[in-house]
Amino acid sequence: MLIAGFPAGAWGTNCYLVAPAAGEECVIIDPGHEAAPGVEEALKKHRLKPVAVVLTHGHIDHVASVVPVCGAHDVPAWIHPEDRYMMSDPEKALGRSIGMQLMGELTIGEPDDVKELTDGSKLELAGLELTVAHAPGHTKGSVTFGLPEAADIPPIFFSGDLLFAGSIGRTDMPGGDMAEMLDSLARVCLPLDDSTVVLSGHGPQTTIGQERATNPYLRQVAAGPGANTDAAPRRGM
């Protein structure tokens, strides 16, 4: 398994390229603001051929480079239908203007081929099987992607802005909902094995075991209704 990740752009959003091995086909996850040069560098370095872009949600810091990346390689983009509008109308998704100077650097709109993600579906792309879980809370159309354990590789969980090392995604923008966030944490994250490696939308990698033990939000949902813990600041755009 090859996973090449790098933080991109003004928000430091993690973009990932995932392939069975170097020199093979790959999937690109969340090519956000100013991610296109990093994508091209990783493709060249590892001799990869992209077959699809898949998106954990529609915020501009995760989708800003979708149009140029998909266009350069003639590949589709996959997104949940409830977040699809954000690719064409990012300011509505944020509930405010993100600024004319920054907007001038972005290619707003949809790529030529957009496919929609559904909860529980399995995407067979580039020799990989990505399991999709709908996980609203940060946005209505947030999803996560899971890769099963294989040989000596533990399960991999691309959490988007659902779960971070020590924190979770913010819920105070349009489409955000704290009750939905806690439900998604309980339904999507808690059943995962402690060995599962979490690769999130921002910040360093972690494991489900580490977050189950230390993340105040995951501890809260594990403790059940009515539990109260000291909450860490929430993250994400």
C-alpha positions as CSV (number, residue, x, y, z in Angstrom):
1,M,0.0,0.0,0.0
2,L,1.2,3.5,-0.9
3,I,-0.3,6.6,0.7
4,A,1.3,9.9,-0.1
5,G,-0.1,12.8,1.8
6,F,0.7,16.5,2.1
7,P,-0.9,19.6,3.6
8,A,-1.9,22.1,1.0
9,G,-2.9,25.8,0.7
10,A,-4.1,28.5,3.1
11,W,-5.9,26.0,5.4
12,G,-3.2,23.3,5.5
13,T,-5.7,20.7,4.3
14,N,-4.4,17.2,4.0
15,C,-4.5,15.8,0.4
16,Y,-3.9,12.0,0.0
17,L,-2.9,9.9,-3.0
18,V,-3.7,6.2,-2.4
19,A,-2.5,3.3,-4.5
20,P,-1.7,-0.4,-4.1
21,A,1.9,0.4,-4.8
22,A,4.2,2.8,-6.7
23,G,3.8,2.7,-10.5
24,E,0.1,1.8,-10.3
25,E,-3.3,3.5,-10.5
26,C,-4.3,5.8,-7.6
27,V,-7.2,7.6,-6.0
28,I,-6.8,11.3,-4.9
29,I,-8.6,12.3,-1.7
30,D,-9.5,16.0,-1.1
31,P,-7.4,18.1,-3.5
32,G,-8.0,21.4,-1.8
33,H,-6.6,24.9,-2.0
34,E,-3.4,25.1,-4.0
35,A,-3.1,21.2,-4.0
36,A,-2.6,20.7,-7.8
37,P,1.2,21.2,-7.8
38,G,1.6,18.8,-4.9
39,V,-0.6,16.3,-6.6
40,E,1.4,16.5,-9.8
41,E,4.7,16.2,-7.9
42,A,3.5,13.1,-6.0
43,L,2.1,11.5,-9.2
44,K,5.5,11.9,-10.9
45,K,7.6,10.8,-7.9
46,H,5.6,7.6,-7.4
47,R,4.8,7.0,-11.1
48,L,1.0,6.9,-10.4
49,K,-1.9,7.2,-12.7
50,P,-5.1,8.8,-11.1
51,V,-8.4,7.2,-11.8
52,A,-10.7,9.3,-9.6
53,V,-10.9,12.1,-7.0
54,V,-13.0,11.3,-3.9
55,L,-14.1,14.0,-1.5
56,T,-14.9,13.8,2.2
57,H,-17.0,16.9,2.0
58,G,-17.6,20.0,0.0
59,H,-15.8,22.9,1.8
60,I,-13.6,24.9,-0.4
61,D,-10.4,24.0,1.5
62,H,-11.0,20.3,0.4
63,V,-12.3,20.9,-3.2
64,A,-10.6,24.0,-4.5
65,S,-8.4,22.0,-6.9
66,V,-10.9,19.4,-8.0
67,V,-11.6,21.1,-11.4
68,P,-7.9,21.4,-12.5
69,V,-6.9,18.0,-11.1
70,C,-9.9,16.2,-12.7
71,G,-9.4,18.1,-15.9
72,A,-5.7,17.4,-16.2
73,H,-6.3,13.7,-15.9
74,D,-9.8,13.2,-17.3
75,V,-11.1,11.5,-14.1
76,P,-14.4,11.8,-12.3
77,A,-15.0,13.4,-8.8
78,W,-17.1,11.6,-6.2
79,I,-19.0,13.6,-3.6
80,H,-22.1,13.1,-1.4
81,P,-25.1,14.7,-3.0
82,E,-25.9,17.0,0.0
83,D,-22.5,18.7,-0.4
84,R,-22.4,18.8,-4.2
85,Y,-23.6,22.4,-4.4
86,M,-20.6,23.6,-2.5
87,M,-18.3,23.1,-5.5
88,S,-20.1,25.8,-7.4
89,D,-21.2,28.0,-4.5
90,P,-18.5,27.9,-1.8
91,E,-19.5,31.2,-0.2
92,K,-23.0,29.8,0.5
93,A,-21.4,26.8,2.1
94,L,-19.4,29.0,4.5
95,G,-22.2,31.5,5.3
96,R,-19.9,34.4,4.4
97,S,-17.5,35.7,1.7
98,I,-14.1,34.2,1.8
99,G,-12.6,37.3,0.2
100,M,-12.1,38.5,-3.4
101,Q,-8.3,38.0,-3.3
102,L,-8.5,34.4,-2.3
103,M,-11.5,33.8,-4.7
104,G,-9.4,35.1,-7.5
105,E,-7.0,32.2,-7.0
106,L,-9.7,29.5,-7.2
107,T,-11.3,27.6,-10.1
108,I,-14.9,27.4,-8.9
109,G,-17.4,24.9,-10.4
110,E,-17.8,21.2,-11.1
111,P,-15.5,19.0,-13.1
112,D,-17.0,17.4,-16.2
113,D,-17.8,14.1,-14.5
114,V,-19.4,14.1,-11.0
115,K,-20.5,10.9,-9.3
116,E,-22.4,10.8,-6.1
117,L,-21.5,8.8,-3.0
118,T,-24.0,6.8,-0.9
119,D,-23.7,5.5,2.7
120,G,-22.4,2.0,2.9
121,S,-21.2,1.8,-0.7
122,K,-17.9,0.2,-1.7
123,L,-15.9,2.0,-4.3
124,E,-13.7,-0.3,-6.3
125,L,-11.1,2.0,-7.7
126,A,-7.4,1.6,-8.6
127,G,-7.3,-1.9,-7.2
128,L,-8.6,-0.6,-3.8
129,E,-11.9,-1.0,-2.0
130,L,-13.0,2.1,-0.2
131,T,-16.0,1.8,2.1
132,V,-18.1,5.0,2.3
133,A,-19.8,6.0,5.5
134,H,-22.1,9.1,5.6
135,A,-21.0,11.1,8.6
136,P,-22.9,14.4,8.9
137,G,-22.1,16.9,11.6
138,H,-19.4,19.1,10.0
139,T,-21.5,19.3,6.8
140,K,-24.7,17.5,5.8
141,G,-22.8,15.6,3.2
142,S,-19.6,14.7,5.0
143,V,-18.4,11.1,4.5
144,T,-15.4,9.0,5.5
145,F,-13.5,6.4,3.6
146,G,-12.2,3.1,5.1
147,L,-9.6,0.7,3.7
148,P,-9.6,-2.8,5.3
149,E,-6.7,-4.4,7.0
150,A,-4.4,-6.1,4.5
151,A,-1.3,-8.3,5.2
152,D,0.8,-6.3,7.6
153,I,-1.1,-3.0,7.1
154,P,-3.7,-2.0,9.7
155,P,-7.1,-0.7,8.7
156,I,-7.0,2.9,7.3
157,F,-9.7,5.5,8.1
158,F,-9.8,8.7,6.1
159,S,-11.9,10.8,8.5
160,G,-12.1,14.1,6.6
161,D,-13.2,16.8,9.2
162,L,-15.1,14.3,11.4
163,L,-12.3,13.2,13.7
164,F,-8.9,14.8,14.3
165,A,-6.0,14.0,16.7
166,G,-7.5,15.3,19.9
167,S,-10.4,17.1,18.4
168,I,-13.3,17.0,15.9
169,G,-14.6,19.2,13.1
170,R,-16.4,22.4,13.9
171,T,-20.2,22.6,13.6
172,D,-20.9,26.3,13.6
173,M,-21.1,26.8,9.8
174,P,-24.1,26.2,7.5
175,G,-25.0,22.5,7.5
176,G,-23.1,21.9,10.8
177,D,-24.9,20.2,13.7
178,M,-23.4,19.1,17.0
179,A,-26.0,16.4,17.6
180,E,-25.3,14.9,14.2
181,M,-21.6,15.1,14.8
182,L,-21.8,13.2,18.1
183,D,-24.1,10.6,16.4
184,S,-21.6,10.2,13.6
185,L,-18.7,9.8,16.0
186,A,-20.6,7.1,17.8
187,R,-21.9,5.3,14.7
188,V,-18.9,5.6,12.4
189,C,-15.8,5.8,14.7
190,L,-16.5,3.9,17.9
191,P,-17.0,0.5,16.1
192,L,-13.5,0.7,14.5
193,D,-10.7,-1.4,15.8
194,D,-8.2,0.4,18.1
195,S,-5.4,-0.4,15.6
196,T,-7.2,1.7,12.8
197,V,-4.9,4.5,11.5
198,V,-6.8,7.8,11.2
199,L,-5.8,10.1,8.4
200,S,-7.8,13.2,8.9
201,G,-8.4,16.4,6.9
202,H,-6.1,18.5,9.0
203,G,-3.2,17.8,11.3
204,P,-1.2,14.6,12.1
205,Q,-2.3,11.0,11.9
206,T,-3.5,9.2,14.9
207,T,-5.3,5.9,15.8
208,I,-8.7,5.1,16.9
209,G,-7.2,3.6,20.1
210,Q,-5.4,6.8,20.9
211,E,-8.5,8.9,20.3
212,R,-10.8,6.5,22.2
213,A,-8.5,7.0,25.2
214,T,-7.8,10.7,25.0
215,N,-10.1,12.6,22.6
216,P,-12.8,14.3,24.9
217,Y,-15.5,14.1,22.2
218,L,-15.0,10.4,21.5
219,R,-14.8,9.7,25.2
220,Q,-18.1,11.6,25.6
221,V,-20.0,9.5,23.0
222,A,-18.4,6.3,24.3
223,A,-19.6,7.1,27.8
224,G,-23.2,7.4,26.6
225,P,-26.0,10.0,26.8
226,G,-25.6,12.6,29.5
227,A,-21.9,12.2,29.9
228,N,-19.9,15.4,30.2
229,T,-16.2,15.8,29.5
230,D,-13.9,18.8,29.0
231,A,-14.1,19.5,25.3
232,A,-11.1,20.5,23.2
233,P,-11.4,23.3,20.6
234,R,-13.0,22.0,17.4
235,R,-11.1,22.3,14.1
236,G,-11.5,22.5,10.4
237,M,-12.7,25.3,8.2
